[in-house]
Amino acid sequence: MNFLFGKKEEIQAMAEVLEDGRAVADAEMKKAKYNDYRGAEPMMEVKVRVQPKDDAPFESMMKFGLTKSFLLMQGVVVQVKYPKGKTQKVELDDEQQAILERNASILKKQ
């Protein structure tokens, strides 16, 4: 029975963001249901190109929370995770500081 309830094997990989996450978040937050919203963090999706270490690259939609949307500009590289064999269930698996360090170009120059 362990195979039914055991932890699923997840794969971590790097992915390039293909859409502007800020624009996606902005469009989503303009919806009427968010006028007086007090629920869980809204989750959104943005298109990415995933580059697994041992497999061919593929494109998928990546789920991410509103608080990380301002870092997800087109061309930014992030770490993602997905269940083995399920390339359509990609999730952001990166901390904000790591995203900034990996993508110095998103910091404003003074």
Backbone as XML, in Angstrom:
<?xml version="1.0"?>
<chain id="A" units="angstrom">
  <residue number="1" name="MET">
    <atom name="N" x="0.805" y="-1.211" z="0.000"/>
    <atom name="CA" x="0.000" y="0.000" z="0.000"/>
    <atom name="C" x="0.845" y="1.272" z="0.000"/>
  </residue>
  <residue number="2" name="ASN">
    <atom name="N" x="2.113" y="1.128" z="0.283"/>
    <atom name="CA" x="2.984" y="2.289" z="0.334"/>
    <atom name="C" x="3.040" y="3.025" z="-0.996"/>
  </residue>
  <residue number="3" name="PHE">
    <atom name="N" x="2.898" y="2.307" z="-2.097"/>
    <atom name="CA" x="2.955" y="2.950" z="-3.409"/>
    <atom name="C" x="1.789" y="3.897" z="-3.646"/>
  </residue>
  <residue number="4" name="LEU">
    <atom name="N" x="0.682" y="3.702" z="-2.936"/>
    <atom name="CA" x="-0.472" y="4.591" z="-3.098"/>
    <atom name="C" x="-0.283" y="5.918" z="-2.380"/>
  </residue>
  <residue number="5" name="PHE">
    <atom name="N" x="0.363" y="5.866" z="-1.224"/>
    <atom name="CA" x="0.437" y="7.055" z="-0.390"/>
    <atom name="C" x="1.851" y="7.590" z="-0.219"/>
  </residue>
  <residue number="6" name="GLY">
    <atom name="N" x="2.817" y="6.979" z="-0.864"/>
    <atom name="CA" x="4.207" y="7.420" z="-0.748"/>
    <atom name="C" x="4.439" y="8.744" z="-1.451"/>
  </residue>
  <residue number="7" name="LYS">
    <atom name="N" x="5.543" y="9.373" z="-1.096"/>
    <atom name="CA" x="5.902" y="10.646" z="-1.721"/>
    <atom name="C" x="6.263" y="10.419" z="-3.184"/>
  </residue>
  <residue number="8" name="LYS">
    <atom name="N" x="5.692" y="11.209" z="-4.037"/>
    <atom name="CA" x="5.952" y="11.112" z="-5.474"/>
    <atom name="C" x="7.333" y="11.693" z="-5.784"/>
  </residue>
  <residue number="9" name="GLU">
    <atom name="N" x="8.017" y="11.087" z="-6.728"/>
    <atom name="CA" x="9.336" y="11.575" z="-7.115"/>
    <atom name="C" x="9.179" y="12.856" z="-7.924"/>
  </residue>
  <residue number="10" name="GLU">
    <atom name="N" x="9.861" y="13.903" z="-7.461"/>
    <atom name="CA" x="9.811" y="15.185" z="-8.156"/>
    <atom name="C" x="11.163" y="15.480" z="-8.786"/>
  </residue>
  <residue number="11" name="ILE">
    <atom name="N" x="11.119" y="16.126" z="-9.916"/>
    <atom name="CA" x="12.324" y="16.506" z="-10.643"/>
    <atom name="C" x="12.485" y="18.017" z="-10.541"/>
  </residue>
  <residue number="12" name="GLN">
    <atom name="N" x="13.706" y="18.454" z="-10.241"/>
    <atom name="CA" x="14.014" y="19.878" z="-10.241"/>
    <atom name="C" x="14.789" y="20.198" z="-11.512"/>
  </residue>
  <residue number="13" name="ALA">
    <atom name="N" x="14.504" y="21.351" z="-12.076"/>
    <atom name="CA" x="15.178" y="21.771" z="-13.306"/>
    <atom name="C" x="15.157" y="23.293" z="-13.375"/>
  </residue>
  <residue number="14" name="MET">
    <atom name="N" x="15.939" y="23.828" z="-14.280"/>
    <atom name="CA" x="15.931" y="25.262" z="-14.526"/>
    <atom name="C" x="14.966" y="25.536" z="-15.677"/>
  </residue>
  <residue number="15" name="ALA">
    <atom name="N" x="14.329" y="26.705" z="-15.630"/>
    <atom name="CA" x="13.365" y="27.061" z="-16.669"/>
    <atom name="C" x="13.491" y="28.541" z="-17.003"/>
  </residue>
  <residue number="16" name="GLU">
    <atom name="N" x="13.278" y="28.851" z="-18.263"/>
    <atom name="CA" x="13.280" y="30.237" z="-18.726"/>
    <atom name="C" x="11.839" y="30.704" z="-18.854"/>
  </residue>
  <residue number="17" name="VAL">
    <atom name="N" x="11.537" y="31.860" z="-18.264"/>
    <atom name="CA" x="10.192" y="32.427" z="-18.325"/>
    <atom name="C" x="9.968" y="32.991" z="-19.724"/>
  </residue>
  <residue number="18" name="LEU">
    <atom name="N" x="8.851" y="32.611" z="-20.358"/>
    <atom name="CA" x="8.560" y="33.040" z="-21.730"/>
    <atom name="C" x="7.505" y="34.138" z="-21.805"/>
  </residue>
  <residue number="19" name="GLU">
    <atom name="N" x="6.803" y="34.397" z="-20.698"/>
    <atom name="CA" x="5.782" y="35.447" z="-20.644"/>
    <atom name="C" x="6.109" y="36.378" z="-19.482"/>
  </residue>
  <residue number="20" name="ASP">
    <atom name="N" x="5.529" y="37.548" z="-19.482"/>
    <atom name="CA" x="5.736" y="38.503" z="-18.400"/>
    <atom name="C" x="4.800" y="38.171" z="-17.242"/>
  </residue>
  <residue number="21" name="GLY">
    <atom name="N" x="5.357" y="37.659" z="-16.151"/>
    <atom name="CA" x="4.564" y="37.297" z="-14.977"/>
    <atom name="C" x="3.884" y="38.491" z="-14.334"/>
  </residue>
  <residue number="22" name="ARG">
    <atom name="N" x="4.515" y="39.658" z="-14.450"/>
    <atom name="CA" x="3.906" y="40.862" z="-13.874"/>
    <atom name="C" x="2.626" y="41.229" z="-14.614"/>
  </residue>
  <residue number="23" name="ALA">
    <atom name="N" x="2.629" y="41.093" z="-15.930"/>
    <atom name="CA" x="1.431" y="41.396" z="-16.719"/>
    <atom name="C" x="0.320" y="40.397" z="-16.407"/>
  </residue>
  <residue number="24" name="VAL">
    <atom name="N" x="0.689" y="39.126" z="-16.239"/>
    <atom name="CA" x="-0.297" y="38.095" z="-15.892"/>
    <atom name="C" x="-0.925" y="38.417" z="-14.539"/>
  </residue>
  <residue number="25" name="ALA">
    <atom name="N" x="-0.089" y="38.758" z="-13.548"/>
    <atom name="CA" x="-0.590" y="39.083" z="-12.212"/>
    <atom name="C" x="-1.453" y="40.339" z="-12.239"/>
  </residue>
  <residue number="26" name="ASP">
    <atom name="N" x="-1.029" y="41.345" z="-12.993"/>
    <atom name="CA" x="-1.788" y="42.590" z="-13.086"/>
    <atom name="C" x="-3.177" y="42.337" z="-13.667"/>
  </residue>
  <residue number="27" name="ALA">
    <atom name="N" x="-3.247" y="41.548" z="-14.725"/>
    <atom name="CA" x="-4.541" y="41.234" z="-15.347"/>
    <atom name="C" x="-5.427" y="40.438" z="-14.391"/>
  </residue>
  <residue number="28" name="GLU">
    <atom name="N" x="-4.828" y="39.491" z="-13.673"/>
    <atom name="CA" x="-5.598" y="38.661" z="-12.738"/>
    <atom name="C" x="-6.144" y="39.496" z="-11.578"/>
  </residue>
  <residue number="29" name="MET">
    <atom name="N" x="-5.331" y="40.394" z="-11.040"/>
    <atom name="CA" x="-5.740" y="41.175" z="-9.873"/>
    <atom name="C" x="-6.767" y="42.250" z="-10.209"/>
  </residue>
  <residue number="30" name="LYS">
    <atom name="N" x="-6.985" y="42.530" z="-11.480"/>
    <atom name="CA" x="-8.015" y="43.490" z="-11.878"/>
    <atom name="C" x="-9.412" y="42.879" z="-11.852"/>
  </residue>
  <residue number="31" name="LYS">
    <atom name="N" x="-9.499" y="41.575" z="-11.675"/>
    <atom name="CA" x="-10.799" y="40.906" z="-11.638"/>
    <atom name="C" x="-11.561" y="41.318" z="-10.383"/>
  </residue>
  <residue number="32" name="ALA">
    <atom name="N" x="-12.868" y="41.391" z="-10.498"/>
    <atom name="CA" x="-13.727" y="41.858" z="-9.411"/>
    <atom name="C" x="-13.588" y="41.029" z="-8.137"/>
  </residue>
  <residue number="33" name="LYS">
    <atom name="N" x="-13.300" y="39.756" z="-8.262"/>
    <atom name="CA" x="-13.236" y="38.911" z="-7.063"/>
    <atom name="C" x="-12.085" y="39.305" z="-6.137"/>
  </residue>
  <residue number="34" name="TYR">
    <atom name="N" x="-11.125" y="40.090" z="-6.618"/>
    <atom name="CA" x="-9.998" y="40.508" z="-5.788"/>
    <atom name="C" x="-10.168" y="41.911" z="-5.206"/>
  </residue>
  <residue number="35" name="ASN">
    <atom name="N" x="-11.334" y="42.544" z="-5.389"/>
    <atom name="CA" x="-11.548" y="43.889" z="-4.864"/>
    <atom name="C" x="-11.391" y="43.946" z="-3.348"/>
  </residue>
  <residue number="36" name="ASP">
    <atom name="N" x="-11.911" y="42.960" z="-2.631"/>
    <atom name="CA" x="-11.819" y="42.912" z="-1.172"/>
    <atom name="C" x="-11.390" y="41.509" z="-0.756"/>
  </residue>
  <residue number="37" name="TYR">
    <atom name="N" x="-10.334" y="41.015" z="-1.353"/>
    <atom name="CA" x="-9.900" y="39.624" z="-1.187"/>
    <atom name="C" x="-9.115" y="39.439" z="0.103"/>
  </residue>
  <residue number="38" name="ARG">
    <atom name="N" x="-9.461" y="38.382" z="0.858"/>
    <atom name="CA" x="-8.759" y="38.080" z="2.103"/>
    <atom name="C" x="-8.414" y="36.605" z="2.210"/>
  </residue>
  <residue number="39" name="GLY">
    <atom name="N" x="-8.347" y="35.916" z="1.104"/>
    <atom name="CA" x="-8.086" y="34.477" z="1.104"/>
    <atom name="C" x="-6.608" y="34.151" z="0.983"/>
  </residue>
  <residue number="40" name="ALA">
    <atom name="N" x="-6.354" y="32.928" z="0.580"/>
    <atom name="CA" x="-4.980" y="32.460" z="0.373"/>
    <atom name="C" x="-4.332" y="33.227" z="-0.780"/>
  </residue>
  <residue number="41" name="GLU">
    <atom name="N" x="-3.019" y="33.152" z="-0.834"/>
    <atom name="CA" x="-2.287" y="33.842" z="-1.897"/>
    <atom name="C" x="-2.774" y="33.365" z="-3.265"/>
  </residue>
  <residue number="42" name="PRO">
    <atom name="N" x="-3.171" y="34.284" z="-4.133"/>
    <atom name="CA" x="-3.616" y="33.886" z="-5.476"/>
    <atom name="C" x="-2.492" y="33.204" z="-6.251"/>
  </residue>
  <residue number="43" name="MET">
    <atom name="N" x="-2.838" y="32.124" z="-6.934"/>
    <atom name="CA" x="-1.880" y="31.385" z="-7.760"/>
    <atom name="C" x="-2.185" y="31.673" z="-9.223"/>
  </residue>
  <residue number="44" name="MET">
    <atom name="N" x="-1.145" y="31.850" z="-10.010"/>
    <atom name="CA" x="-1.276" y="32.153" z="-11.428"/>
    <atom name="C" x="-0.379" y="31.230" z="-12.234"/>
  </residue>
  <residue number="45" name="GLU">
    <atom name="N" x="-0.455" y="31.332" z="-13.549"/>
    <atom name="CA" x="0.370" y="30.507" z="-14.426"/>
    <atom name="C" x="1.024" y="31.371" z="-15.496"/>
  </residue>
  <residue number="46" name="VAL">
    <atom name="N" x="2.254" y="31.013" z="-15.823"/>
    <atom name="CA" x="2.998" y="31.690" z="-16.874"/>
    <atom name="C" x="3.728" y="30.617" z="-17.689"/>
  </residue>
  <residue number="47" name="LYS">
    <atom name="N" x="3.905" y="30.877" z="-18.968"/>
    <atom name="CA" x="4.553" y="29.903" z="-19.852"/>
    <atom name="C" x="6.067" y="29.919" z="-19.631"/>
  </residue>
  <residue number="48" name="VAL">
    <atom name="N" x="6.659" y="28.707" z="-19.529"/>
    <atom name="CA" x="8.102" y="28.562" z="-19.343"/>
    <atom name="C" x="8.665" y="27.487" z="-20.265"/>
  </residue>
  <residue number="49" name="ARG">
    <atom name="N" x="9.973" y="27.559" z="-20.503"/>
    <atom name="CA" x="10.695" y="26.505" z="-21.220"/>
    <atom name="C" x="11.594" y="25.820" z="-20.197"/>
  </residue>
  <residue number="50" name="VAL">
    <atom name="N" x="11.254" y="24.583" z="-19.861"/>
    <atom name="CA" x="11.984" y="23.818" z="-18.850"/>
    <atom name="C" x="13.143" y="23.084" z="-19.513"/>
  </residue>
  <residue number="51" name="GLN">
    <atom name="N" x="14.302" y="23.101" z="-18.856"/>
    <atom name="CA" x="15.500" y="22.455" z="-19.387"/>
    <atom name="C" x="16.016" y="21.425" z="-18.382"/>
  </residue>
  <residue number="52" name="PRO">
    <atom name="N" x="15.424" y="20.216" z="-18.381"/>
    <atom name="CA" x="15.881" y="19.169" z="-17.458"/>
    <atom name="C" x="17.317" y="18.753" z="-17.770"/>
  </residue>
  <residue number="53" name="LYS">
    <atom name="N" x="18.023" y="18.275" z="-16.747"/>
    <atom name="CA" x="19.421" y="17.857" z="-16.933"/>
    <atom name="C" x="19.530" y="16.645" z="-17.846"/>
  </residue>
  <residue number="54" name="ASP">
    <atom name="N" x="18.648" y="15.670" z="-17.669"/>
    <atom name="CA" x="18.771" y="14.393" z="-18.382"/>
    <atom name="C" x="17.684" y="14.154" z="-19.417"/>
  </residue>
  <residue number="55" name="ASP">
    <atom name="N" x="17.052" y="15.204" z="-19.900"/>
    <atom name="CA" x="15.951" y="15.030" z="-20.844"/>
    <atom name="C" x="15.908" y="16.222" z="-21.798"/>
  </residue>
  <residue number="56" name="ALA">
    <atom name="N" x="15.056" y="16.117" z="-22.800"/>
    <atom name="CA" x="14.910" y="17.198" z="-23.778"/>
    <atom name="C" x="14.112" y="18.358" z="-23.176"/>
  </residue>
  <residue number="57" name="PRO">
    <atom name="N" x="14.422" y="19.597" z="-23.563"/>
    <atom name="CA" x="13.649" y="20.746" z="-23.089"/>
    <atom name="C" x="12.195" y="20.656" z="-23.547"/>
  </residue>
  <residue number="58" name="PHE">
    <atom name="N" x="11.298" y="21.243" z="-22.759"/>
    <atom name="CA" x="9.883" y="21.270" z="-23.110"/>
    <atom name="C" x="9.262" y="22.556" z="-22.593"/>
  </residue>
  <residue number="59" name="GLU">
    <atom name="N" x="8.130" y="22.939" z="-23.185"/>
    <atom name="CA" x="7.399" y="24.126" z="-22.740"/>
    <atom name="C" x="6.186" y="23.691" z="-21.946"/>
  </residue>
  <residue number="60" name="SER">
    <atom name="N" x="5.877" y="24.471" z="-20.913"/>
    <atom name="CA" x="4.756" y="24.150" z="-20.045"/>
    <atom name="C" x="4.286" y="25.431" z="-19.362"/>
  </residue>
  <residue number="61" name="MET">
    <atom name="N" x="3.185" y="25.339" z="-18.633"/>
    <atom name="CA" x="2.711" y="26.447" z="-17.815"/>
    <atom name="C" x="3.191" y="26.215" z="-16.387"/>
  </residue>
  <residue number="62" name="MET">
    <atom name="N" x="3.781" y="27.248" z="-15.769"/>
    <atom name="CA" x="4.315" y="27.149" z="-14.416"/>
    <atom name="C" x="3.407" y="27.887" z="-13.447"/>
  </residue>
  <residue number="63" name="LYS">
    <atom name="N" x="3.041" y="27.238" z="-12.349"/>
    <atom name="CA" x="2.247" y="27.884" z="-11.305"/>
    <atom name="C" x="3.169" y="28.678" z="-10.392"/>
  </residue>
  <residue number="64" name="PHE">
    <atom name="N" x="2.689" y="29.858" z="-9.984"/>
    <atom name="CA" x="3.454" y="30.696" z="-9.061"/>
    <atom name="C" x="2.493" y="31.551" z="-8.255"/>
  </residue>
  <residue number="65" name="GLY">
    <atom name="N" x="2.950" y="31.996" z="-7.097"/>
    <atom name="CA" x="2.149" y="32.853" z="-6.233"/>
    <atom name="C" x="2.331" y="34.319" z="-6.570"/>
  </residue>
  <residue number="66" name="LEU">
    <atom name="N" x="1.356" y="35.115" z="-6.209"/>
    <atom name="CA" x="1.349" y="36.549" z="-6.501"/>
    <atom name="C" x="2.611" y="37.254" z="-6.004"/>
  </residue>
  <residue number="67" name="THR">
    <atom name="N" x="3.115" y="36.874" z="-4.840"/>
    <atom name="CA" x="4.250" y="37.588" z="-4.253"/>
    <atom name="C" x="5.543" y="37.439" z="-5.049"/>
  </residue>
  <residue number="68" name="LYS">
    <atom name="N" x="5.625" y="36.474" z="-5.934"/>
    <atom name="CA" x="6.836" y="36.301" z="-6.746"/>
    <atom name="C" x="6.652" y="36.799" z="-8.180"/>
  </residue>
  <residue number="69" name="SER">
    <atom name="N" x="5.478" y="37.313" z="-8.491"/>
    <atom name="CA" x="5.185" y="37.712" z="-9.870"/>
    <atom name="C" x="6.065" y="38.857" z="-10.357"/>
  </residue>
  <residue number="70" name="PHE">
    <atom name="N" x="6.488" y="39.748" z="-9.461"/>
    <atom name="CA" x="7.270" y="40.905" z="-9.904"/>
    <atom name="C" x="8.663" y="40.520" z="-10.397"/>
  </residue>
  <residue number="71" name="LEU">
    <atom name="N" x="9.129" y="39.306" z="-10.087"/>
    <atom name="CA" x="10.444" y="38.845" z="-10.549"/>
    <atom name="C" x="10.377" y="38.070" z="-11.857"/>
  </residue>
  <residue number="72" name="LEU">
    <atom name="N" x="9.188" y="37.695" z="-12.278"/>
    <atom name="CA" x="9.040" y="36.785" z="-13.415"/>
    <atom name="C" x="8.864" y="37.533" z="-14.734"/>
  </residue>
  <residue number="73" name="MET">
    <atom name="N" x="9.938" y="38.161" z="-15.167"/>
    <atom name="CA" x="9.938" y="38.842" z="-16.455"/>
    <atom name="C" x="10.399" y="37.876" z="-17.536"/>
  </residue>
  <residue number="74" name="GLN">
    <atom name="N" x="10.063" y="38.173" z="-18.759"/>
    <atom name="CA" x="10.472" y="37.331" z="-19.880"/>
    <atom name="C" x="11.998" y="37.221" z="-19.918"/>
  </residue>
  <residue number="75" name="GLY">
    <atom name="N" x="12.505" y="35.989" z="-20.037"/>
    <atom name="CA" x="13.940" y="35.748" z="-20.104"/>
    <atom name="C" x="14.593" y="35.398" z="-18.778"/>
  </residue>
  <residue number="76" name="VAL">
    <atom name="N" x="13.894" y="35.598" z="-17.668"/>
    <atom name="CA" x="14.438" y="35.269" z="-16.352"/>
    <atom name="C" x="14.513" y="33.751" z="-16.197"/>
  </residue>
  <residue number="77" name="VAL">
    <atom name="N" x="15.582" y="33.267" z="-15.559"/>
    <atom name="CA" x="15.768" y="31.831" z="-15.336"/>
    <atom name="C" x="15.446" y="31.517" z="-13.879"/>
  </residue>
  <residue number="78" name="VAL">
    <atom name="N" x="14.568" y="30.533" z="-13.661"/>
    <atom name="CA" x="14.141" y="30.133" z="-12.320"/>
    <atom name="C" x="14.255" y="28.623" z="-12.159"/>
  </residue>
  <residue number="79" name="GLN">
    <atom name="N" x="14.249" y="28.181" z="-10.905"/>
    <atom name="CA" x="14.234" y="26.742" z="-10.627"/>
    <atom name="C" x="12.784" y="26.304" z="-10.482"/>
  </residue>
  <residue number="80" name="VAL">
    <atom name="N" x="12.441" y="25.179" z="-11.087"/>
    <atom name="CA" x="11.085" y="24.642" z="-11.020"/>
    <atom name="C" x="11.131" y="23.185" z="-10.563"/>
  </residue>
  <residue number="81" name="LYS">
    <atom name="N" x="9.959" y="22.672" z="-10.218"/>
    <atom name="CA" x="9.839" y="21.248" z="-9.902"/>
    <atom name="C" x="8.570" y="20.724" z="-10.554"/>
  </residue>
  <residue number="82" name="TYR">
    <atom name="N" x="8.587" y="19.424" z="-10.849"/>
    <atom name="CA" x="7.412" y="18.775" z="-11.419"/>
    <atom name="C" x="7.495" y="17.287" z="-11.134"/>
  </residue>
  <residue number="83" name="PRO">
    <atom name="N" x="6.328" y="16.620" z="-11.013"/>
    <atom name="CA" x="6.337" y="15.172" z="-10.780"/>
    <atom name="C" x="6.935" y="14.448" z="-11.979"/>
  </residue>
  <residue number="84" name="LYS">
    <atom name="N" x="7.698" y="13.412" z="-11.712"/>
    <atom name="CA" x="8.336" y="12.643" z="-12.783"/>
    <atom name="C" x="7.285" y="12.161" z="-13.772"/>
  </residue>
  <residue number="85" name="GLY">
    <atom name="N" x="7.493" y="12.477" z="-15.057"/>
    <atom name="CA" x="6.586" y="12.048" z="-16.111"/>
    <atom name="C" x="5.376" y="12.938" z="-16.318"/>
  </residue>
  <residue number="86" name="LYS">
    <atom name="N" x="5.219" y="13.991" z="-15.517"/>
    <atom name="CA" x="4.059" y="14.887" z="-15.640"/>
    <atom name="C" x="4.553" y="16.306" z="-15.919"/>
  </residue>
  <residue number="87" name="THR">
    <atom name="N" x="4.941" y="16.531" z="-17.143"/>
    <atom name="CA" x="5.537" y="17.816" z="-17.507"/>
    <atom name="C" x="4.528" y="18.959" z="-17.567"/>
  </residue>
  <residue number="88" name="GLN">
    <atom name="N" x="3.247" y="18.670" z="-17.437"/>
    <atom name="CA" x="2.242" y="19.733" z="-17.452"/>
    <atom name="C" x="1.982" y="20.287" z="-16.043"/>
  </residue>
  <residue number="89" name="LYS">
    <atom name="N" x="2.616" y="19.733" z="-14.999"/>
    <atom name="CA" x="2.397" y="20.180" z="-13.618"/>
    <atom name="C" x="3.659" y="20.837" z="-13.055"/>
  </residue>
  <residue number="90" name="VAL">
    <atom name="N" x="4.107" y="21.884" z="-13.692"/>
    <atom name="CA" x="5.337" y="22.574" z="-13.291"/>
    <atom name="C" x="5.003" y="23.664" z="-12.272"/>
  </residue>
  <residue number="91" name="GLU">
    <atom name="N" x="5.811" y="23.729" z="-11.188"/>
    <atom name="CA" x="5.634" y="24.743" z="-10.152"/>
    <atom name="C" x="6.948" y="25.463" z="-9.910"/>
  </residue>
  <residue number="92" name="LEU">
    <atom name="N" x="6.848" y="26.737" z="-9.565"/>
    <atom name="CA" x="8.027" y="27.510" z="-9.190"/>
    <atom name="C" x="8.584" y="26.931" z="-7.895"/>
  </residue>
  <residue number="93" name="ASP">
    <atom name="N" x="9.884" y="26.688" z="-7.837"/>
    <atom name="CA" x="10.536" y="26.111" z="-6.658"/>
    <atom name="C" x="11.816" y="26.890" z="-6.387"/>
  </residue>
  <residue number="94" name="ASP">
    <atom name="N" x="11.679" y="28.198" z="-6.232"/>
    <atom name="CA" x="12.842" y="29.066" z="-6.098"/>
    <atom name="C" x="12.536" y="30.171" z="-5.097"/>
  </residue>
  <residue number="95" name="GLU">
    <atom name="N" x="13.559" y="30.604" z="-4.384"/>
    <atom name="CA" x="13.429" y="31.721" z="-3.452"/>
    <atom name="C" x="13.720" y="33.029" z="-4.186"/>
  </residue>
  <residue number="96" name="GLN">
    <atom name="N" x="13.135" y="34.110" z="-3.685"/>
    <atom name="CA" x="13.295" y="35.401" z="-4.347"/>
    <atom name="C" x="14.758" y="35.819" z="-4.446"/>
  </residue>
  <residue number="97" name="GLN">
    <atom name="N" x="15.531" y="35.620" z="-3.373"/>
    <atom name="CA" x="16.932" y="36.030" z="-3.394"/>
    <atom name="C" x="17.727" y="35.242" z="-4.430"/>
  </residue>
  <residue number="98" name="ALA">
    <atom name="N" x="17.447" y="33.956" z="-4.561"/>
    <atom name="CA" x="18.144" y="33.127" z="-5.553"/>
    <atom name="C" x="17.812" y="33.581" z="-6.974"/>
  </residue>
  <residue number="99" name="ILE">
    <atom name="N" x="16.561" y="33.972" z="-7.198"/>
    <atom name="CA" x="16.165" y="34.469" z="-8.522"/>
    <atom name="C" x="16.932" y="35.751" z="-8.841"/>
  </residue>
  <residue number="100" name="LEU">
    <atom name="N" x="17.020" y="36.651" z="-7.861"/>
    <atom name="CA" x="17.745" y="37.911" z="-8.061"/>
    <atom name="C" x="19.230" y="37.676" z="-8.326"/>
  </residue>
  <residue number="101" name="GLU">
    <atom name="N" x="19.841" y="36.757" z="-7.579"/>
    <atom name="CA" x="21.270" y="36.481" z="-7.765"/>
    <atom name="C" x="21.550" y="35.862" z="-9.136"/>
  </residue>
  <residue number="102" name="ARG">
    <atom name="N" x="20.667" y="35.001" z="-9.597"/>
    <atom name="CA" x="20.851" y="34.317" z="-10.879"/>
    <atom name="C" x="20.569" y="35.243" z="-12.056"/>
  </residue>
  <residue number="103" name="ASN">
    <atom name="N" x="19.746" y="36.260" z="-11.841"/>
    <atom name="CA" x="19.304" y="37.151" z="-12.919"/>
    <atom name="C" x="19.586" y="38.601" z="-12.532"/>
  </residue>
  <residue number="104" name="ALA">
    <atom name="N" x="20.843" y="38.968" z="-12.466"/>
    <atom name="CA" x="21.241" y="40.307" z="-12.025"/>
    <atom name="C" x="20.659" y="41.408" z="-12.911"/>
  </residue>
  <residue number="105" name="SER">
    <atom name="N" x="20.300" y="41.083" z="-14.135"/>
    <atom name="CA" x="19.785" y="42.097" z="-15.062"/>
    <atom name="C" x="18.430" y="42.660" z="-14.641"/>
  </residue>
  <residue number="106" name="ILE">
    <atom name="N" x="17.721" y="41.996" z="-13.721"/>
    <atom name="CA" x="16.416" y="42.526" z="-13.321"/>
    <atom name="C" x="16.536" y="43.576" z="-12.220"/>
  </residue>
  <residue number="107" name="LEU">
    <atom name="N" x="17.742" y="43.744" z="-11.673"/>
    <atom name="CA" x="17.962" y="44.796" z="-10.687"/>
    <atom name="C" x="18.174" y="46.115" z="-11.408"/>
  </residue>
  <residue number="108" name="LYS">
    <atom name="N" x="17.591" y="47.193" z="-10.859"/>
    <atom name="CA" x="17.756" y="48.514" z="-11.468"/>
    <atom name="C" x="19.163" y="49.023" z="-11.214"/>
  </residue>
  <residue number="109" name="LYS">
    <atom name="N" x="19.769" y="49.565" z="-12.230"/>
    <atom name="CA" x="21.098" y="50.180" z="-12.110"/>
    <atom name="C" x="20.914" y="51.645" z="-11.734"/>
  </residue>
  <residue number="110" name="GLN">
    <atom name="N" x="21.741" y="52.124" z="-10.804"/>
    <atom name="CA" x="21.628" y="53.524" z="-10.389"/>
    <atom name="C" x="22.807" y="54.332" z="-10.853"/>
  </residue>
</chain>
